[in-house]
Amino acid sequence: MTKLRSRRFTILASALAVAALLGAGAVQAQQKVLRFIPQADLRILDPISTTAYITRNHGYMVYDTLFAMDEKFEVRPQMVDKWDLSADKLTYTFTLRDGLKFHDGAPVRSADCIASVQRWAKRDALGQKLAEATEAWTAVNDKTFRLKLKKPFPLTLEALGKPSSNVPFIMPERVAQTDAFKNIDDPTGSGPFKMVKAEWVPGSKVVYVKNTDYVPRKEPPSWASGGKVVKVDRVEWIYIPDSATAAAAINAGEADWWEQMPPDLIPLLSKNKDVIVKNIDPLGSMGMIRFNFLHPPFNNEKMRQALLYVVNQQDYVIGIAGDPKNGKPCYSYFTCGTPLASEVGAEPLKGKRDLDKAKQLVKEAGYKGEKIVIIDATDQPIVHAQSLLTLEALKKLGLNAEIQAGDWGTLITRRAVKEPVENKGWSIFHTWLVGPDMVNPAVDFPIRGNGAAAWFGWPTDSRIEELREAWFHATDPAASKRAADAVQRRAFEFVPFIPTGQFILPTAYRSNISGVIIAPINLLWNVEKK
């Protein structure tokens, strides 16, 4: 039996499982209920404490932002009605739109916005830079507040309108006062949807309903900016880790939209005239190998450098995307196709694969056979494909490596563990970032070397921090490019992570769905079900 026929048989066999999963009421009220199969299970509700995209996407459902970026990479007011900047470029004054309410009926106040931004700035890479430049946030009244800077910070609006992890979502002050390093569990926001927490079943379903008190902007939607007009009454996120079952749900019309489908199912679903398979991400995503810098063996720079000589991006792109037309190598620490992308310093990753050079570096590192644990997520094809390829590369080097598999929800929890592998720690995990998260040193958070305050893995490198700081002081595009090249050159020496390629993964939705927004994030407002 061919692979495609085997897949088709499995999908047909899954139809009964789909019906059981979605329940007897699955056919009821289809005009008002949007059933969405997300990329992963929602385990963490706090979009500030984690960079996981499933939690970011939840954030876009229930929260709103002061500013937002549009499809032209321009920052637009969102919750803000009007703003101005003083002549000395040190004082921003913001006034909120009329009619903003939290889901509990309380009005959105200046105090809520200030507390939310301050909490976000403790965790986000660009937010941390804004905080360094901040003298004070003050409320003028309940609708107007000010940001006083110590020195001009040209990226202020870009920070407040950051489109992806971590997004500066606005929460009630009582929630935003939670320690930034502790997860919140109260999903009260002011966004276009309300989470029905009583119907949340981790590992199965998340339910949102239309926020009838939400007042959209008048402008048309563009990325995360503009009018967030909700056109359904209810959204159900149905977590289906088995891809054959998810495909059966889409094919049978039991689900309306599958966020992220594995590449081997694209030909099959494309044959169904009632299913649209489409790329809605204009920049694509970047895969990566992330190391734990706290424990052997990857606390040794030469061990990380060794992998540069054996990782073959062509293999990773095919493993992730399934077809060369859906991906390509990208030998850059910044998103290929954007102004700061380059191949400066990339020869160890781009050049001929050199196993002998890699083995020599392992020898110089003094590797003593320490166990290497790759934490994997078998329900997340992007992660799983990379994990298998990296394990193969490590085995070629004669290293003591193994995969410890779970689901994505388990991985994003476990990667926060700082203990050694013998105590549920880890050595490597794989992930991906959407293009906007890697366009420059300000937002490219995995490139940082700020130790305990850094992203999972916690690398420490004062040199890369100095070079990143110099980028912020660049005064023109040419200087910005030179400064970014210097950051990248050091990154290929220090190896905070290894880029594994650039790719797109199409989404699939039923043909009676319209209004899907072209953006790096799957946004569910403006979506209509006919």
PyMOL commands that set and color helices and strands:
alter all, ss='L'
color gray80, all
select helices_A, chain A and resi 3-13+15-22+24-27+53-62+110-121+125-133+156-160+173-176+197-199+243-252+263-270+301-308+313-321+324-326+347-350+355-365+381-396+408-414+421-423+435-438+445-447+451-453+462-472+477-494
alter helices_A, ss='H'
color red, helices_A
select strands_A, chain A and resi 33-37+67-69+75-77+80-85+91-96+134-139+144-149+193-195+205-210+234-238+257-258+275-278+285-291+327-328+372-377+401-406+428-434+497-503+507-510+513-514+528-529
alter strands_A, ss='S'
color yellow, strands_A
deselect
rebuild
show_as cartoon
